Amino acid sequence: MTFGDAMRQWREWQQTPWGRLRYTQAEVNLARHLPPAPSTVLDLAGGDGADALRLARRGHRVTVVDRSPEMPAEARRAFAAEDLPLEAVHADLFDELPGRYDVVLLHNALQYLADPAAALRKAVSHVEPGGLLSVIAINRHSEPLRPATMGSDPAAALAALDTDQARTGTFDQALTLYSADQVLAWLDGCEPVGHHGILATTGYIADNARKHDPGFFAELERLELALADRVPYPPVARFLHVVARRDVG
């Protein structure tokens, strides 16, 4: 798959109702913990800067890092279209970067990485003491629910119970999925301050066409925002969202 093909599919996903909700929920969840603007934000493996753009609109100073040489250019175009400042860097997640940041994002990356624990340690190293780390990943516990609900396939759901392996439809790549408990166990030197769910119901509603209806979508958004912090919904949401504060000592 060429970069252009992958980018086109990614853009299409971002514009779906569930894609838009994913970014809205991430922004709302994180806003509950953010320090006042202008804080410094580092978006690791930040792609085209879609998460960071929302924080820049709130007045935060944003740096986006991505290993793809094309993605920082995509981010620059998006920020320039809104006349917002951005530092975009072509670098690997494990590369050395100067300075520390008030907030570090590692969103939608863990499932693609060979060593997620090492990636989280690296992300924590970029956080100022007392600063925040925000982690979003596909939730392992959500995977069996999707074939059961979206595909009406209980056999596939049963098979998914005992594996952490999956594939992404957008990029057709192999994934390894993790739970929030696993992520939290890897966050040495941090105190968890939030465990949120993203798409607690949307990913399990089989009628995708109805999600495009503005009235239905508005009700769905209200429901998702209400469920994001309400037990028992975060542990089974499609995406886990963990926010942790780096220890001061």
N, C-alpha and C positions, 0 to 999 in steps of 0.2 A: 504494500500500500504506500503510495507517495504521500509526502507531507501535505500536498494540496488536497488529496482525497481525505486524509485523516482530519485535516482542519475543517473541511466542509462538513464532515459527519459530526465533528465536535460542535461546530456552530449550530447545526441543526438540533443537536441534543440540547444545547443551552437554551434554545428558543422554545422547546417543548414546555408544556405546563409543569411537568415534573422537574425539568431542568431549571426553570425559573424559580420554582419553589425551593429547590436545593440551595440556591444562592441567597434567596430571601431568608430562609431559616438560619443559614450560617451567619448572616449579618445580624439578625435579631438575637440569636443565641450569644454571639460574641459581644454585642453591645452591652449586655448585662454586666460584663466584666471589664470592659475597656477602660484604661485611664483616660483622663481628659485629653482632647486634642489641643495642640498638635503633638502626638506621640510618634515615635519612630516605629515603623512596621517593616519586617522582613518577610516576604512571601517566598518560601523555599519551594522549588519545583512548581513555581507559580504559573506556568503556562502562559496564557494570554492575559493574565492579570485580572480576571473577572472578579475574584474575591477581593483583591487589593483595590480595585477601582471603587468599590462600595465604601471602603475605609477612607480612600482619598477624598471622596465626596463629603465625608464627615470631618475633613480637615486634618487628617493624619498624614505624616510624611512617609512615603512608601518606596520600598525597594523590592523589585521582583527579580528572582534568580531562576533560570531554567537552563537545563543542559542542551536543549535544542537551540541551534543558532537562529532559527526562524521565530521562535516564540517571543523573545524579548522585542523583536520588531513588531509583532502583532500587538503586544502590550503597549508599546509606544504609540501606535496608531490609535488605539482605543482611548488612551489618556489624552492625546493631543486633540481628539475630536471633542473633548469636553474641556479643553484648556486647563488640564490638571497636571501638576508636576509629577515626574516619575524618574527614578533611577532604575534602569533595566540592565541586568548583567547576564551575559552568557557564561554560565559556570555550572559545574556539577554540584549536586547537593553536598558531597563530601569535600569539596574544595575549601581551602581556607578563605575566609572573608574578613575584612577589617571591621573592628568595632563590635559592639553589642547593641541590642535593640530592646525597646520596651515591650514589643509584641512580636512573636515569631509564629508564622502560619506554616503548617505542613498539612495541606489539604489534598485529599484524593491522590496520595502518592504511595502509602504504605503497601497497598495490595500489589504494587508492581515491583517492589524492591526485594532483593535477595536477602538482605539483612536489616529488617525493620528496626530491631533493637539498636543497632549501631546508628541508623539514621536518626532515631529519636535522641540518642545521646549527642549526636552532632547538632541537632536542632536546639537542644537545651543549652549547648555551649555558646550559642549566639544570643541567648536571652540575658538581659540585665538581671542581676539579683533583685528579686521582688517583681520582676516582669512576668509576662504571660506567654505560655505556649498553647496554641490551638491546633488540635489534630482532628482531621476528618478522614474517615475511611469507610469502605463498604463493610457492613457489619456481617460477620460470619453467621450469626443467629438468624439473619433475615433470609439466607439463601434457600433453606427448605420451604419457606412460606411462598416463595414466588412460583415455583412449578405447581404447588398445591392450589394457589388462588388464580394466578394469571393463566396457567396452562391446564388446570383441572387434571393434573397428573400426579396422583398420590405416590405412585411407584418412584418417580423421579424425586419427589420430595423426601421419601424415605431414604433413598440413596444419598441425598445431599446431607443427611444428618451426620454422617460419619466421615465426611471429607471437608478439608478446608480449601479445596481446589475449585476453581470456576473459570469461566471465560467472559471477557467483556464483548458485548455485541458491537459497540461503537468502533473499537480498534481491533477486534478479533485477537486479543492477547490472553495468555494464561494469567490467572490471578491466584494469589494466596490470600485468604480472608482471615481476619482476626476479630476477636471480641474486644469490647471496651475493657474488660478485666485484664486481658493480655496487654493492651496498650498501657493501662495504668501501672501494671507490674514492671514495665520497662522504664518508667519515668523516675529514675533515681534523682534525688535532689530536688524534687518538686512536690508540692502539695496540690492534690486535685481540688478544684473549686467549682467544677461543673461537669456533669455528664448529661448531655442532651441527645435527643433523637432527632433525626431528619427523615422525613417521609415515613412516618409511622403507619400511615394507611394508604397513601397515594400509590405506592409501589405494589399494592396488593389488590387494587381495583382493576378488574379485567377490562372494563369499558374505557379504553383510552380516548375514544372519540368524545365521550361526554366531558372529559377533563378540559376540552377546548372550549366548552360553553362558558362564557364569562361569569354568569351567575353561579353556576355549579363550582367553577374554579374559585370564586371569591369565598364561598362557603367552605370549600376544601382547605383553602389557605388559613381561614380562621380556625378550623379544626386542627390542622397540623401545628399551628403556633400554640394552641392550647395543650396539645399532647406532648410537646417537646420536652417538658420537664416533669411530666406527671407519671409516676410509677403506676403500672408496670410497662409503659410503652417504650421508653428509650432503649431497653435491652433488645427489643425486637424490631426497631426501626430499620429502614434500609441502610441508612448511614449512621455510624456512631460519631458523636462529636464530643471530644474530651477537651476541657480547658484546665490547665494546671499553672500554678504560680511557682517560679523558681525560688528556692530557699535563699534567704538573705545571708545566712551564715556560711 
